[in-house]
């Protein structure tokens, strides 16, 4: 899995896990993507640092260098929106 894909997947499931703290599947999936980011891609840290009206700011560190990745807020929150709009999961 490419780094960009792993970061985006982690972001989406992070937002779900934060919003649904009793959702064990979301928490397990979050751990899975954290392992991919640390073990496969060598990231030493990664976190959502800011969410504004249009963008989600994700800061990560790789090889001692800090980087910032921006995602459109609507895309980042799409998984959570889909889960919340499906009565099966609520």
Order of alpha helices (4+ residues) and beta strands (2+ residues): alpha-alpha-beta-beta-beta-alpha-alpha
